Amino acid sequence: MPLNAARVKARATYARSREMADRALATVPMLRRCVRDLARIEVIDRSMAIAAQGLLALIPLLVVLASVLPADLMSAGVDKFVSMTGVSDAGTDLDTVVDAKQVKAQTGLVGLALTIFSATSFARAIQRMYERVWAQRHIGGMAGIRRSFLWLLGWLVGLQMVTLLLQSFRSVGTPLPMLLGLQTALMTVLWWWTMHVLLLGRRHPLVLLPGAALTGVALVVYSWASGAVMPRVAAGEAAQFGTLGLVLAVATWLVGFAGILVVAAVLGRAVGEDRWVRRHGAAVLARAGIRAGRGSGPRPAPRSGG
């Protein structure tokens, strides 16, 4: 019967595809390791957890900071964020959604401190992801909270500085390829520092570099693509659901952002710990007069502090 024939053909196609995939995984050890690690850390669940913490904790922090701090200090970072998520082109002005004067009037020092502290849940979600990717014990207590808090402040300041620096280079007519290269280098350094801080120095910085580079490249591509795609997505969501549509657009962007962090971290560890990469990387560093050191393996974990 035609239905049975189609079922048999589909099963045969699936069997051939699975055999080809198994053969490819057996041929390329790094690919097999990446697939295994992505399944081990539950990439979808981990990405959703980071995106949820970003939506529930990071976005309120940005709103409060943009309302409390001087406009010149936060305008560049906020404008960059709303342009990437498409909110600025969704037909709804952000000032009509959030009343900055009302937020500033109702947020005192205690409220600001509580908002910043609650935003550390976003930092802890990223920290748990990196710890799981690198198979490190989670460090909580005061040591983990203190490190997450300091990273969050440094990360926000770093993003603001990167945005301002790129704006200054763009204003003097810097060519686009040079601008992209500069943005990629700055994002790589920022996420290299992020991995080192959130892992509490338990992995050698050189082993973290491939993951940071992959994260930087992917996020630069994602930011430029978001500027072209997200305005239409946000406009459609806003037209259909109103203000809720803007929240859905931001949540969609955050899921993609978190997915990049997770996948880049997994691929970066596979590349950084690959024997061929480490052998040739050590040779390149030796010719450059840089010693890789013996600290590429795990380091003793600091005490949790409570």
Secondary structure, DSSP 8 states (H G I E B T S, - for coil): -HHHHHHHHHHHHHHHHHHHHHHHHHH-HHHHHHHHHHHHTTHHHHHHHHHHHIIIIIHHHHHHHHHHS-HHHHHHHHHHHHHHHTGGGTTS-HHHHS-HHHHHHH--HHHHHHHHHHHHHHHHHHHHHHHHHTT-----HHHHHHHHHHHHHHHHHHHHHHHHHHHHHHHTT--HHHHHHHHHHHHHHHHHHHHHHHTTT-S-HHHHHHHHHHHHHHHHHHHHHHHHHHHHHHHHHHHHHTHHHHHHHHHHHHHHHHHHHHHHHHHHHHHHT-HHHHHHHHHHHHHTT----STTS---------
